[in-house]
Amino acid sequence: MYLTTVLGNLLIILLIRLDSRLHTPMYFFLSQLALSDISLSSIIVPKMLMNMQTQQQSIHYVGCISQMYFFILFGCLDNFLLAVMAYDRYVAICQPLHYTTVMRQELCISLIAGSWFFSCIHALLHTLLLVQLSFCADNTIPHFFCDITVLLKLSSILGSYIRIGTTVLRIPSTKGLFKAFSTCGSHLFVVSLYYGTLAGVYFFSTSWDFSDKDIISSVMYTVVTPMLNPFIYSLRNKDIKQALEIFVKRANF
């Protein structure tokens, strides 16, 4: 699953990089999400696999703090990128005639730079506050990585999805409705999977102790979702398929 995550997302980044037809805001944001997914899995899964192989389930304090920092960084970055992609789809569906003027290159770069900046600040703030706490000599984390129970605020992106939904439902023709859903359907599925499992861990958990249910939910958004993203965004995407065919033909040549 980890190899599929890394190779699948790297392939998405490579195709977007090589094919000029994919040099659009939507695919620019998708390449950033793929990079974030690779990073998010890479700070958790290799250590988890090593623990499973050696049966020595331990981590140094510095390693735990570092893992938590980067987990918060890329987890927060995923949230920002999904919000940015929601805004991009909102403009494409609700304001199609103004799309090229609104989603100009300067704005796209600013959105990505802002996402990285605020994610770094967010992760640094939590880490600096955490290291001020005192820890006992014997500590056991009932989880497979160093997590921090942060309630995620979804309100920042819900507005975009509500506007998208109301605009799509007002489309009179069936063909237009299908085209609109095909444009944002993959993104909405990823968002539902990502935030659904997060809600299961952070909102509906009955206690501070992680149960098997919470760990399974954590696996979903830290391992499974990053692995599925390349398939969800590419299997039904004509542009990605064409880019992959060109890439394979060039490689064979």
Buried (B, 14 or more C-beta within 10 A) or exposed (E): BBEBBBEBBBBBBBBBEEBEEBEBBBBBBBBBBBBBBBBBBBBBBEBBEEBEEEEEEEBEEEEBBBBBBBBBBBBBBBBBBBBBBBBBBBBBBBEEEEBEEBBEEEBBEEBBEEBBEEBBEBBEEBBEEBEEEEEEEEEEEEBBBBBBEEEBEBEEBEEBBEBBEEBBEEBEEEEEBEEBBEBBBBBBEBBEBBBEBBBBBBEEBEEEEBEEEBBEBBBBBBBBBBBBBBEBBBEEBEBBEBBBEBBEEEEEE
